[in-house]
Amino acid sequence: IINVQNKNDNKCFIWSILAKLHPAKDHSERLSNYKDYEKELNIEGLQFPMKVNDILKFEKQNTAISINVFGLQNPQNHQSIVPIYHSTFTDRENTINLLYLEQEENTHYCLIKNLASLLYDNSSQQVCPRCLSRFSKSKDLQKHINYCSQNKIAKAIMPTEEEKILKFEKHHYK
């Protein structure tokens, strides 16, 4: 993950995209690495901090970029990464994965350099950005994506150790 340090503005969405398009050799967290490229993006009419609902407008204005956004969810007190927004533009030159962090009224975007490494500690795996399922072969992933793209974005959450056994508890329905 690259967290561009932008304390004086709310454009972390823009800086994260530029961090992907123009990777810095050193100190990728420094805003100075990306300031010169800001004019490359069409941000006319957009407000910052960027709302997830406005990402489609950004994608329509920047036709070479598709965005996928993931967020943190806290099921059973364990942090879990879940898909929040998945681009409908699958044939674009640049697909960018972002992590959306939210704390009270503060929001922040970070660039996800490698989704498989973030999710599974294994960068050799390939991950479906819609449901976060993992695959070891790209042909299996492509076959899955054809099916998965027909559904809404989701993440399968497996039961915890305590929840793994089903029990019939409503005996009055017998």
Salt bridges, closest charged atoms under 4 A:
GLU29 OE2 - HIS27 ND1 3.67
GLU38 OE2 - LYS11 NZ 2.68
GLU40 OE1 - HIS22 NE2 2.71
GLU161 OE1 - LYS164 NZ 2.93
